[in-house]
């Protein structure tokens, strides 16, 4: 009987057929749960486009655009000349790919 790739039911990581244990969380294959690989929806933004594994939330980061001199020299008025955007950052733990999502937009579609 030929074994097929499987998905860890504990952390969701995709595993190759020859492995009997999840490299990410240590789950032992065959110890219960649905381990069949689910077909990845290509339009799902929470899956890594390369690896097809679920992206992990690693935090919210602020990005600064503009001169740092304006706020320093002009005080609070100078803050008006600076553009800051806040992004939710997601990481693929397999390949290291980073995906940025604008903070406050579409959060209902992302896992908590």
C-alpha positions, 0 to 999 in steps of 0.5 A, a space after each residue: 500500500 502506497 502512503 500519501 502526503 498528510 496534514 498534521 491535525 494538531 498544527 496544520 503543517 503539510 507532511 511528506 508521506 515518508 515522515 511519521 512525525 510532524 517536524 513542527 509540533 512532534 505529532 505522531 502520525 496515526 495517533 488519531 485525527 484527520 490526517 488526509 491532505 486537504 486540497 488548498 484553495 489557491 485564493 486563500 491568502 492565509 496559505 503560503 503560495 509556495 508551500 501551501 501551509 498556513 501562515 503564522 501570525 508573528 505580530 503587528 509592525 509599524 512602518 515609517 515613511 517620510 523624514 525623521 527630522 520633521 517631528 524632531 524639529 517641529 514637534 507635534 506639528 511635524 508628526 502631521 508630515 509623517 506617514 505611518 502604516 501598521 501591518 499585520 505580519 504573517 510568516 511561513 514557518 517552512 520557507 520564511 516567506 512574509 506576507 503583510 496585511 493592512 491592519 484593520 482591513 479584512 481582519 474578519 477573514 484572518 484567523 485570530 
